[in-house]
Amino acid sequence: MVVAIFEISWKRPDDEEARKRTFALFPDCKIREAKRHEPFEHACETRMHKTSKEAVDRLRDVLEKAKDDVATITVSVGR
């Protein structure tokens, strides 16, 4: 298993409904707010994926579903 951290930046940072919809796409993830120096608003960490390709595929799917709510989502994958 790999550690995948999805970093989320919002289109509308104060839109609580957008956050709920997007977080619902990450039910297996530990969600945390970003620290001041980080260039995103929230991070979602999971160990669900077997490969980095699976994590990237999930990123693609989530972006398609959340495109109206998020400015961007990126993923970093490690061991």
Contacts in CASP RR format, 6 or more apart in sequence:
PFRMAT RR
TARGET T0000
AUTHOR 0000-0000-0000
METHOD contacts of the structure
MODEL  1
MVVAIFEISWKRPDDEEARKRTFALFPDCKIREAKRHEPFEHACETRMHK
TSKEAVDRLRDVLEKAKDDVATITVSVGR
1 47 0 8 1.000
1 48 0 8 1.000
1 49 0 8 1.000
1 50 0 8 1.000
2 47 0 8 1.000
2 49 0 8 1.000
2 50 0 8 1.000
2 51 0 8 1.000
2 52 0 8 1.000
2 55 0 8 1.000
2 77 0 8 1.000
2 78 0 8 1.000
2 79 0 8 1.000
3 45 0 8 1.000
3 46 0 8 1.000
3 47 0 8 1.000
3 77 0 8 1.000
3 78 0 8 1.000
3 79 0 8 1.000
4 45 0 8 1.000
4 46 0 8 1.000
4 47 0 8 1.000
4 48 0 8 1.000
4 49 0 8 1.000
4 52 0 8 1.000
4 55 0 8 1.000
4 58 0 8 1.000
4 75 0 8 1.000
4 76 0 8 1.000
4 77 0 8 1.000
4 78 0 8 1.000
5 43 0 8 1.000
5 44 0 8 1.000
5 45 0 8 1.000
5 75 0 8 1.000
5 76 0 8 1.000
5 77 0 8 1.000
6 26 0 8 1.000
6 29 0 8 1.000
6 43 0 8 1.000
6 44 0 8 1.000
6 45 0 8 1.000
6 46 0 8 1.000
6 59 0 8 1.000
6 62 0 8 1.000
6 73 0 8 1.000
6 74 0 8 1.000
6 75 0 8 1.000
7 34 0 8 1.000
7 38 0 8 1.000
7 39 0 8 1.000
7 40 0 8 1.000
7 42 0 8 1.000
7 43 0 8 1.000
7 73 0 8 1.000
7 74 0 8 1.000
7 75 0 8 1.000
7 76 0 8 1.000
8 22 0 8 1.000
8 40 0 8 1.000
8 41 0 8 1.000
8 42 0 8 1.000
8 43 0 8 1.000
8 44 0 8 1.000
8 70 0 8 1.000
8 72 0 8 1.000
8 73 0 8 1.000
9 39 0 8 1.000
9 40 0 8 1.000
9 41 0 8 1.000
9 70 0 8 1.000
9 71 0 8 1.000
9 72 0 8 1.000
9 73 0 8 1.000
10 18 0 8 1.000
10 19 0 8 1.000
10 41 0 8 1.000
10 69 0 8 1.000
10 70 0 8 1.000
10 71 0 8 1.000
11 18 0 8 1.000
11 68 0 8 1.000
11 69 0 8 1.000
11 70 0 8 1.000
11 71 0 8 1.000
12 18 0 8 1.000
12 69 0 8 1.000
13 41 0 8 1.000
15 69 0 8 1.000
18 68 0 8 1.000
18 69 0 8 1.000
18 70 0 8 1.000
19 42 0 8 1.000
19 69 0 8 1.000
21 66 0 8 1.000
21 69 0 8 1.000
22 62 0 8 1.000
22 66 0 8 1.000
22 69 0 8 1.000
22 70 0 8 1.000
23 31 0 8 1.000
23 42 0 8 1.000
23 44 0 8 1.000
25 62 0 8 1.000
25 65 0 8 1.000
25 66 0 8 1.000
26 44 0 8 1.000
26 46 0 8 1.000
26 62 0 8 1.000
28 46 0 8 1.000
28 48 0 8 1.000
29 44 0 8 1.000
29 45 0 8 1.000
29 46 0 8 1.000
30 44 0 8 1.000
30 45 0 8 1.000
30 46 0 8 1.000
31 42 0 8 1.000
31 43 0 8 1.000
31 44 0 8 1.000
32 42 0 8 1.000
32 43 0 8 1.000
32 45 0 8 1.000
33 41 0 8 1.000
33 42 0 8 1.000
34 40 0 8 1.000
34 41 0 8 1.000
34 42 0 8 1.000
34 43 0 8 1.000
40 72 0 8 1.000
40 74 0 8 1.000
49 55 0 8 1.000
49 58 0 8 1.000
49 77 0 8 1.000
52 77 0 8 1.000
52 78 0 8 1.000
55 75 0 8 1.000
55 77 0 8 1.000
56 75 0 8 1.000
56 77 0 8 1.000
58 75 0 8 1.000
59 73 0 8 1.000
59 74 0 8 1.000
59 75 0 8 1.000
62 73 0 8 1.000
63 70 0 8 1.000
63 73 0 8 1.000
66 73 0 8 1.000
END
